[in-house]
Amino acid sequence: MLLLTFQAAGQRYAVDASRVVEVVPRVRLRPLPHAPAHLAGVLEFRGEVVSVVDLGTLLGAGPAPERLSTRIILVDRAPPRRREAPGPQGPAPRALLGLIAENVDDLAPVDPDGLTASPFVLPDAPYLGGLAETDAGMAQLILVEKILAPAAAG
């Protein structure tokens, strides 16, 4: 398994690199009135409107700083079986989501069997997955398909 690592809320996190569509510079987003604080807004990516989540806010540390090293990671949050299974009209469409993160800097190979389960089950954070030891230290996996789950949306 290959992980894309980054910083959010002062800690190291990672997403499965197979879910990453593209990493883009932070751009101005269209805000969504009355949206939860972690939903930073939407952007247009190649004709598609994409919701963008600020991981710093989602993780309880406040918005990601506006720096040159802050990026938007565009991920496909559709479950892998849905993405790979072709339907009668061809492959299933992507379900893009943007993640604002800092210092998106490394691809780290890890053994999926070597992931350590999270020591706590946090009902309000279903998107937090296992822990992986990388060359740069421990990183917690973000489960992109669960970021907009009902517990995370409020």
Protein Blocks (a to p, Z undefined) as FASTA:
>chain_A
ZZddddeehiacdddfklpmbdcddddddddehiafklnbdcdeehiacddddfklmnon
opadddfkbccddddfbdfklmmmccfkopcdddddddddehiabdcdddfklpccdfbd
cfklmmbccddddfkbccddddfklmmgmklmZZ
